[in-house]
């Protein structure tokens, strides 16, 4: 799915049915999201035995925090897509000369020739899988521990490392293997371009799906052993599994899709998108799961980042500049004064395992507010938050 060019924000749920503090020594519970609580952030692990990790950019360094305490910092590119946290480590990648170099906690892990920007990043049984897009539409390469497994000189990877919905970016992994999809352009004699999509498992092609005159493929994924895709057929937006249309909806007369993609939720596949309506001059963000349409809209041509949690759409509402004035829950606006805090990064809002999470920062980027469904926690560190994860 096309997404905002920022970082990926991911976090895991606390104990099932009981929201626990991310910082057991400090924060208290509150009735509505947005209240500010303070307390010690010296502990690393929550009551479920997991740790909250936050990465940030501070000058020319990436910094990894564990439950509010700095673990490691390392030189990093200013591009937030070039660092992330996995398995409790800070992973960074930089271009040195004509090579891509990957570091773990500031120490070189591997290097390989050529410049690549990762669209997929996945650790499997100690091996690092990467999908690297080369600059200037020069194709991509799939590698395991830096060794080339498959490459295409003209392929375009489907998916992004900044996707909210997909933990490993463009990769999809299950017990049967690691999958990814890429597209190859075909320019026809009349000048029109269509795409041929190839679903891959390692170096092997699993299935080839071409665009045709009846529709255009907008997203394509392997999920739980099945091939799903979003296709636009005329004015019908269709969710397809295999060769079957699971459901579709008609686009409005003046509706234009700004972004659209597959969005799994509690084992069910849905479609998440953003539309504009020229006649009415407003934007609408929506998620459709089967016959259920969950949406919210704004009366301006910009869309606040939004997520699906506990069956409802949740999003911040910004009415003037960057000031946050309320939290919208599936059309119901909850007035909240967040004071000096703002959502500086559009990817600092997410839902993981049905738990709502957001990270706000003050104007000086020295104080930060971590929000969940039932509590909020203040953190103090210099830098711009770029990702969150619990492991």
N, C-alpha and C positions, 0 to 999 in steps of 0.2 A: 504494500500500500504506500502511496505517496504520503510523505509525512513532513512535518516541519524539520528543517535542517538544523537540528540541535541534538542534544544527547538523549539517550535512552534512560527513562526513570522507571525502575522496577523495585517492588518490595513484597515480601511474603507475609502471609497471615499469621496471627498469633494462635493460641489454642482454639480449636474449633468450638464455636458457640460461646466463647468468653474472651473478650478483647483484653489483653494484658498490656502492661506498660512496656514500651520499648526501652525504658530506663527505669529498672525496678526500684532504684533508690529515691527517685525524685517525683515525676509528674503525678498529678492527681487526675481523676476522671472529671469530665464536665458533661453537661446535658446536651449542649449544642456544640458543633465544631467551631473553633475560633477563639475560645477562651485561652488565656495564656497562663501557663503554670511554670514554675521554676523548680530547680532541684539539682542534685548531684548528677553528673554524667560520667562518673569515674568507672562505672561498671561496664564490662564489655558485652555481657550476655544477658538476654531476657530470660524470663522464667521458663520458657520452653527450650532453653539451651541454645538459642540462636543469637546472632549478632547483627546489629544494624550497621551497615556500611554506607558511607557517603563519600563520594569523590567530588573534588572541586578543583578549579583552576585558580592559582594564585601567582600572578606574574607569568614567568616562564616555567612554572612547575605545576605538576599535578599532585594533589595531596589526597591520601586515603585516611578516613577517620573510621574508627570502630566505636559505635555508641558514644560519639562525642569526643573521643580521645584520638589524637593523631597517631597513626601507625607508621606511615612512611610517606616520603615525598620524593619526587624524581623529576628530572628535566622532561619537558613535554612540549609538544606542538600546541600552538594556540587554538587549533582546531579541536573542539570538544569531542569529535567523532574518533579521535586518535588516542583516547584512553578510556578505561573501563575497569570494573572490579569483577573478578570471578574467583570463587573458592578462597575468599579471604585475601587475595593478592591484588596489587595494583598493576595492571597491564597497560603499557604504552607502546606506541609504534611511531617511528620517525623515518624520514627519508634522509639517508646519508649518501651523498654522491649519487650513484646509480643503483643503490640498494635500498631495500626496505628492511629495517631492523626492529625487532620486537624485544621489549624489555619486560621483566617481571620484577617488581619492587626495585626498579632502578638498575638491575643487573641484566646484561644481555642474555636473552634466551635463545634467539635464533636470528639468522639473517638470510636473505635470498636476493638474487639479482632482479632489478626492475622496480618501478614505482607502483605501488598498489594502495588503494584505499579500501579498507575492509567493509564489505556489506554483510558478511556473516562471520561470527566468532563463536566457537563452540569447543569445550573441553570434554573429551570422552575417554574415560579410563586412562587419564594421564597424557593423552595425545591432544595436541592443539590443531583443530580444523579451522581453516580460514578460507573465505571467498573474497578475493581481492579484485576490484575493478581497476583497470588501467586507465590513465588519463587520455583525453582526446579520442574517446570512442575506439580505443585500441584493444577491446576485448577484456577478458578476465581470466583468472586462474584459481583453481581449487587446489589447496595444499593441505597436507598433514605433516605437522612439525617442519614446515618449510619446504618439504619435498613436493614437487609438482605431481599431481594425480591426474588432473585434466585441465585443459585450457581451450579457449576459443578466441580467435583473432578479431572477431566482430560481435561476439555475444554481449548482451546486456543482462545483468543479473536482475531478477525479479525479487524485490524486497530491499529492505534497508536495515542497517544496524541500529537506527534510531526509532524503529517501530515500537509502539507501546504494546501491541498485541502479540508480538513474537519475540520470545526471550533471547533466541540465538540469532536474531536478525533475519537474514535470508535463508538460513538453515531451518529445516524441520526434521527432528530426530525422534524416533520411537524404537521399540525393541527390534524392529526389522532392519534398521539402518539409518543412515543420514541422507536426507534428500535436499535437493535444491532445484530451482528452475531458472532457465535463462531464455532469452528471446533473440532471434536472428531476423534482421530486417530484409525485406524483399521489395525492391523498387520496380514497379511495373512500367510497361512501355508508355502509358499515359501519364506517368509521373507520380501516381499514387503509391503509397508505401503500406504494406501489410507485414505482419510479424508471424513467425513460426515459433511456437513455444515448445521447449524440450524439458521434460521432467527427468532429472538425473538422480541416480543412486551411485555415489562414488564416480567412477569414470564411465558408467554404463547408462545408456538412454533407456528409460522405463517407458516413456510414452511421448509421442509427438502430437501436438495440437495446433493446427494452423488457424489463424484468422480466416474468415470467409466473408462472402458478400452479405450473409445474413446477420452478422454481428461482429462486435469488437470485444476482445478479452481485456478486462481491466485489472484482474488479479487472479493468481493461480497458485495453489498450495497443495501439498500432501499433508493430511491431518488424520491421525489415527487410522492409517492404512487406506484412506480414501482420497481421491483427487477431487478437490473443490475449485470452482472458479466463479468469478463474477463476470458476466458478459452483458453488453448493451446490444439489444436486438431491436432496431428501430427506436421506439420510445419506451421499450420494456427493459427494465433493469432486472436481470435474472440471476438467481443463485443456482448453480448447476453442480451436481455430484455425479461423477462419471459421465454418462450420456443423458441423465435425467434432470429436468428442471424441477427443483424442489419447490420453488415459489418465485413469483415475480411481482413487480409493481410498476404501474405506469408513471412516468415522469410527468410533472405538471407542464402546462402549456408554455410557461416562461421559465421553467426550471433548467438551470445549467449546473452540471456536476463540477465542483472544484477539485474534489478528491473523493476516492471511494476505494474500499478494500475489504478483504475478508477479516472477520473478527470473531474468533471463537469465544464462547461464554458458557461455562459449566457443561462442557461436552457437546454443546450445540453450536453449529456454525451459523453466523449471521453476516450481515453487511453493515459497515460503518461508513458514513460519508458526510460531506459538506456540500450544500447546494446554495445557489443564489437564485433569487426570483426578481428578474428585471422590472416587471410591472409594479411590484410592491416595494422594491428597493430595500430588501432585507436578506440576511443570510440565515440558513437553518442547518443545524447539525443534528444528525439522526443516527439511530441504530435500529435495524430491523431483524428480529428473530422470529422466523416463521410468520405467523399472522399478527405478531405483536410489533407495533411500531412505537419506539421510544424516541422522543425528540425534544429539543428545545430550540428556540430561535432568538435572534437579536434584531433590533430595528436599525441595524447599521451593517455595512458591507465588510465586516470582519468577524471572525468567529473565535470565541474564547475556547481554549483547550477543554475537552470534555472526556469523561470516562463513563463506563457502565459499571455500577456496583450495586449489589443487592437488588437487581432488577430495575434500577432507576438510573437515569442519566444525571450525572452530577458535574457541575461546572462553576467556575468563578464568573462573576458578573462585574465588568469594568465599565463605569459610566463616564469617567472623565480622566483622560490621560492614562496613567498606569495605576491609579488608585483603586483598590479593591473595596467595593461597598457591600457586596452580598454574595451569598452562595446559593446557586440555583439547584434544586433537586427535582428533576423531571417536571419543570414548569412552575414549581412552587419556589418563590424567592424568599430566602431567609436573610433579613437585614443583619449584617455583621460589620462592626468597625474593626478592621485589622490594623488601624493606626499607621505606623511607619512601614509596615511590611507590604511588599508587592510581589507579584508573580513575575520575576524577571526572566525566567526561562519557560517557554511554552510547553516544554516536556517535563516540567517539575510538577506534574499532576498525573496520577495514575491509579489504577485499581489492580491489585494482584491477589489472586485467590479470594476475590470478592471483598477485599479490604481497601477502602479509599485512603489515598496518601497524597499529600502535597507538601512542597517545600517552598516557603516564601523567604525573601531576604529584604533587609532594610536598604536604604539608599547608599549607605557606605559599604555594603557587602561585608559587614563584620558581625552582624547579628542575624540569626536565621530561625525560622519557625517551622517545625515539622508537625504536620497535621495528620491525624487519622480520623476514623469515624467518631471516636469518643473522647479523644484527648489531644492535647497539643504540648509541644516541648520546645523550649528555647535552647539554641546552641550558639556559642560564640566562637567564631574563627574567621580569619580574613580569607576571602576568596568567593568565587561564584560557584554554587553547587551545580554539578553536572550529571550526577546519577545517584540513585539510592537502591540498595539491595539488602535483603535479609537472608542469611545462610546459617 
